[in-house]
Each structure stands twice: as C-alpha cells, then as structure tokens.
Amino acid sequence: MAGACARTGDGARFAVREAAVGGGALTAQLDWQPNETLLDGLDHGIPLVFEITLSAQAAGPLGWKTNIAEQRWRRELRYFPLTRQYQLRDPDLAQDNVQTRSYSVRQLVIAAIADLRLPLDPTMSAAAAQCYVLRIDLERDALPGALRLPAMIDADWRLSTGNYAWQPKSGTG
C-alpha cells in the first residue's frame, strides 16, 4: 500500500489512511487536519469543494498500468452563519435530489468528509482491476472569484491527498 500526504507550513495534513472497493461502494478513511486558513475561510461562508477520483487500473499491452475505468465525485463543505449549520453535500445533484447532511459543529462535518462511503457506478463495479488509485483534491477553481488568485499562490489552499494506490482483495473489485 502506498499513500501520499500534503503538508503545509502550519502542520496541516490531508492523506488517505485506508481505502477499499466492495459491495458497490468506495469506502475511504482520510486523515485531515485542516490549517487555520481553510478553517477561517469555511467559517466565513467559503464553500470547500473536493474532487474525488477513483481509477481502476490493469496491465496494458506493454505492461504499463492503464485506466480501465474511472469515476469522479464531488463533495462540498459549507457553513451557513445565520443558521449556524455546517453542511456536506454533493454539488452536482439536482436541487430536488440533493443529499445534504447538516452538522452543528465544525469538527463533525470534518469527520464526515474524512469517512467517505460513495456509490460505485456499474462500470467501476464490473472492472477487473489489478490496482485502484484514489485521489482527492480541493477544487481551487470552485472558490469565489476574489479568492482564486491568492489560492493559486498560497500553499495553504493547495490541498491534495496525492495518489493512494492499493490492490483489491481476492473476491472483490
């Protein structure tokens, strides 16, 4: 198993601790200790959108690993000061079908994003993968316009787990 961790100057961490594919779902446990910059932004109503990418890989014709299936999800963390609620939601679902979970404490929404369970589409479930690669990145392009340029410069906004690769257990995939 291999993992990658992004660290910033103030000791923030963002890494995949463990991941598995099975039962029609991706499950992943993250180690995320956000830095003060991200927490301050979240507490001031700036939504943090994460892109989650899972690739199923197998050996190609020349022995190189090749993607045979890929699935992406997005999750948004947001704080609403008037109701004093943090929310975790999928920003891509239609408004009438949005699965939003609300939390009254910031630490609970961070724990929720750190314990992912995401449904797999049939293509990913049927893939005969020799290896899976999971990557989670903060979408800096989803930040408000006035914050995009500073986010490109400031390392505190470059949040990524890097690639986390593992082999499926026998009988799963």
Helices and strands as residue ranges (DSSP letters): E 5-7, E 13-22, E 25-33, H 36-43, E 48-59, E 65-80, E 85-89, G 95-97, E 101-103, H 106-114, E 115-119, H 122-126, E 131-138, G 140-142, H 145-153, G 155-157, E 164-166
